[in-house]
Amino acid sequence: MNAQVTGVIVVGAGGAGLTLATELALAGVPAVVLDRLPGRNLQSRAGAIQPRTAEMLALRGLLDDTLGRSIDYRLVGGHFAGLPVPLDYAAWDTRYPHPVLLPQDQLEAVLEDRLAELGGQVLREHRLTGLRQDPDGVTVTVTAPDGDRTLRGRYLVACDGAHSSVRKIIGAAFPGEAATARMATADLVLTGDVDDSTTGHISSRIHTSPQGHFAMITPLATGLHKLILSGPRTMAAERDAPVTTEEVREVLQATHGGKVDVAEIRYASRFSNASRQLEQYRHGRVLFAGDSAHIHSPAGGQGLNLGVQDAFNLGWKLAAVLRGEVGEELLDTYQAERHPVAARVLALTRAQGVVMGPQRDGGVPELRDVLTDLLRLPDANRYMAGVMAGLDLCLPSPDAAPHPLLGLRMPDVDLDLGDGEPPVRFSDLTRTGRGVLLDLAEAPLAAAAAWSDRITRVRARAISGSPDAEAVLVRPDGYVCWAGGAGLAETLTRWFGPAGRAGDGTSG
Ligand SMILES: Cc1cc2nc3c(=O)[nH]c(=O)nc-3n(C[C@H](O)[C@H](O)[C@H](O)COP(=O)(O)OP(=O)(O)OC[C@H]3O[C@@H](n4cnc5c(N)ncnc54)[C@H](O)[C@@H]3O)c2cc1C
């Protein structure tokens, strides 16, 4: 059997896989996306994206489509463990200071449309069943409707979710904590006194009972509601057991005193608070992104965001390696930058599980009160807002005394390009997926001309929120990797490869 050959085999067309595939397609790297399902997974899962994910989608011009599919419901700030103090995301200088309520499949639809525009495609009903790697690439066996096929890629990225086949096939350990709590989620038709207001804080939507029932109801489009529930019956249910009307009704009765009832369940699934993470995200030519690399409870709405941001981090690096511009060592920065982020999310979701849990003794109610008081302090609130929004991330820097902007996200400032046209946003300059050298000083940075085949050089004047530097070099994923001073050529070489012989590509 002759193998179809490609650059990257992406296994899984969820949020992580589709983001990665669009990034590779944008960079002109051939990739094949496989998914075992015949279509998008419509199960009730993630319902919100956080501000940093919104910013990253804006970097590629994908946010307007995403907002167009979002639910017209403005959450007042974020939350930690459902405590009744909104987290003030606006303290982090972002254009998107609130979670965007969006069913997960709608984000996947936006990404898949973009992938198609870029000439990519998802091979549906293609289940990966075998994998073998050698020093030059990865060969996989795929079961498709027309029989078994063999594909070969130079790299494979496993975005195949929490129960990753790739992880199992290569025998990668997935250490962590087993489930101690079971919950369910359902998209359903509710009757009775349902809170349909289109603003407010998530804490007002969480209802519990002394017997350990939990219900969080948020409105979805088209008259449906999303319910996250738990209770004694849910805790005891088998993972694959259907979520029944009786189970939902019992929870609603206990938490809403009969004021709300269920008329119809459209989609429902069960999940747990199991918490695990791969030690290594790279195993030779196989890399992991999204839930295949880390799982945790959905408390705080982080999983999809993590996966999308993993993919934004990895995509441009993998493309640069495949185009032969940089060596494979660039891929090691993926592990260094993304593993600690997920490790922190795992820790925080475990902490939230304790605070949100049904426990009414052992100091847990007092812990809730202490944390609630702490979150009323502006500094504590800002800290936690940055964590939950994904806006506080500072990537590790090799410099002993890094510039304060190094490793931080580049704010989406308004820029005057001096061309007599209306101002543009920084995110208007990143649609191509290239790095951007933003020259805010009087003199252009001629030193970077030899990289103009890989980066976009822009001379501009910042109109709002000027970064505190005369020039910044921003990676394709929106993080500052140089901020004036010495070392520009070294930094360009590190992230984009040695100087080429390209012409002067400055747009300023
Ligand atoms: C109730 C609930 C609420 C949640 N709420 C939020 C939230 O508000 N915000 C948030 O950020 N996250 C949330 N999450 C988490 C989020 O759903 C996941 O983190 C997210 O789906 C992970 O995306 P992924 O692309 O890594 O994996 P997945 O979305 O699981 O995609 C994996 C894909 O791989 C495919 N696949 C698997 N095996 C194979 C194979 N052998 N061959 C080919 N294809 C294969 C699958 O068909 C699937 O399409 C929630 C989760 C749950 C359960």
PDBQT file of the ligand as one rigid body, heavy atoms in Angstrom, charges set to zero:
ROOT
HETATM    1  C1  LIG A 601     -19.168  20.121  30.307  1.00  0.00    +0.000 C 
HETATM    2  C2  LIG A 601     -17.937  20.722  29.777  1.00  0.00    +0.000 A 
HETATM    3  C3  LIG A 601     -17.831  22.087  29.767  1.00  0.00    +0.000 A 
HETATM    4  C4  LIG A 601     -16.684  22.678  29.289  1.00  0.00    +0.000 A 
HETATM    5  N1  LIG A 601     -16.612  24.038  29.294  1.00  0.00    +0.000 NA
HETATM    6  C5  LIG A 601     -15.518  24.631  28.832  1.00  0.00    +0.000 A 
HETATM    7  C6  LIG A 601     -15.455  26.061  28.726  1.00  0.00    +0.000 A 
HETATM    8  O1  LIG A 601     -16.398  26.778  29.045  1.00  0.00    +0.000 OA
HETATM    9  N2  LIG A 601     -14.322  26.608  28.234  1.00  0.00    +0.000 N 
HETATM   10  C7  LIG A 601     -13.274  25.837  27.838  1.00  0.00    +0.000 A 
HETATM   11  O2  LIG A 601     -12.259  26.394  27.422  1.00  0.00    +0.000 OA
HETATM   12  N3  LIG A 601     -13.315  24.483  27.879  1.00  0.00    +0.000 NA
HETATM   13  C8  LIG A 601     -14.405  23.861  28.364  1.00  0.00    +0.000 A 
HETATM   14  N4  LIG A 601     -14.472  22.496  28.369  1.00  0.00    +0.000 N 
HETATM   15  C9  LIG A 601     -13.332  21.705  27.894  1.00  0.00    +0.000 C 
HETATM   16  C10 LIG A 601     -13.322  21.541  26.369  1.00  0.00    +0.000 C 
HETATM   17  O3  LIG A 601     -14.521  20.962  25.925  1.00  0.00    +0.000 OA
HETATM   18  C11 LIG A 601     -12.126  20.684  25.936  1.00  0.00    +0.000 C 
HETATM   19  O4  LIG A 601     -10.985  21.125  26.616  1.00  0.00    +0.000 OA
HETATM   20  C12 LIG A 601     -11.894  20.769  24.420  1.00  0.00    +0.000 C 
HETATM   21  O5  LIG A 601     -12.878  20.055  23.732  1.00  0.00    +0.000 OA
HETATM   22  C13 LIG A 601     -10.531  20.204  24.019  1.00  0.00    +0.000 C 
HETATM   23  O6  LIG A 601     -10.341  20.386  22.640  1.00  0.00    +0.000 OA
HETATM   24  P1  LIG A 601      -9.388  19.387  21.827  1.00  0.00    +0.000 P 
HETATM   25  O7  LIG A 601      -9.377  19.900  20.433  1.00  0.00    +0.000 OA
HETATM   26  O8  LIG A 601      -8.117  19.221  22.544  1.00  0.00    +0.000 OA
HETATM   27  O9  LIG A 601     -10.105  17.972  21.910  1.00  0.00    +0.000 OA
HETATM   28  P2  LIG A 601     -11.546  17.512  21.415  1.00  0.00    +0.000 P 
HETATM   29  O10 LIG A 601     -12.470  18.657  21.325  1.00  0.00    +0.000 OA
HETATM   30  O11 LIG A 601     -11.930  16.377  22.289  1.00  0.00    +0.000 OA
HETATM   31  O12 LIG A 601     -11.295  16.985  19.937  1.00  0.00    +0.000 OA
HETATM   32  C14 LIG A 601     -10.622  15.771  19.705  1.00  0.00    +0.000 C 
HETATM   33  C15 LIG A 601     -11.011  15.261  18.331  1.00  0.00    +0.000 C 
HETATM   34  O13 LIG A 601     -10.203  14.117  18.036  1.00  0.00    +0.000 OA
HETATM   35  C16 LIG A 601     -10.999  13.162  17.376  1.00  0.00    +0.000 C 
HETATM   36  N5  LIG A 601     -10.384  11.843  17.568  1.00  0.00    +0.000 N 
HETATM   37  C17 LIG A 601     -10.232  11.155  18.716  1.00  0.00    +0.000 A 
HETATM   38  N6  LIG A 601      -9.607   9.994  18.498  1.00  0.00    +0.000 NA
HETATM   39  C18 LIG A 601      -9.354   9.934  17.168  1.00  0.00    +0.000 A 
HETATM   40  C19 LIG A 601      -8.727   8.972  16.325  1.00  0.00    +0.000 A 
HETATM   41  N7  LIG A 601      -8.232   7.823  16.803  1.00  0.00    +0.000 N 
HETATM   42  N8  LIG A 601      -8.631   9.234  15.007  1.00  0.00    +0.000 NA
HETATM   43  C20 LIG A 601      -9.124  10.391  14.486  1.00  0.00    +0.000 A 
HETATM   44  N9  LIG A 601      -9.739  11.325  15.247  1.00  0.00    +0.000 NA
HETATM   45  C21 LIG A 601      -9.843  11.104  16.574  1.00  0.00    +0.000 A 
HETATM   46  C22 LIG A 601     -12.368  13.303  18.026  1.00  0.00    +0.000 C 
HETATM   47  O14 LIG A 601     -13.394  12.820  17.185  1.00  0.00    +0.000 OA
HETATM   48  C23 LIG A 601     -12.455  14.811  18.247  1.00  0.00    +0.000 C 
HETATM   49  O15 LIG A 601     -13.097  15.472  17.179  1.00  0.00    +0.000 OA
HETATM   50  C24 LIG A 601     -15.619  21.877  28.824  1.00  0.00    +0.000 A 
HETATM   51  C25 LIG A 601     -15.728  20.489  28.810  1.00  0.00    +0.000 A 
HETATM   52  C26 LIG A 601     -16.878  19.911  29.282  1.00  0.00    +0.000 A 
HETATM   53  C27 LIG A 601     -17.001  18.424  29.274  1.00  0.00    +0.000 C 
ENDROOT
TORSDOF 0
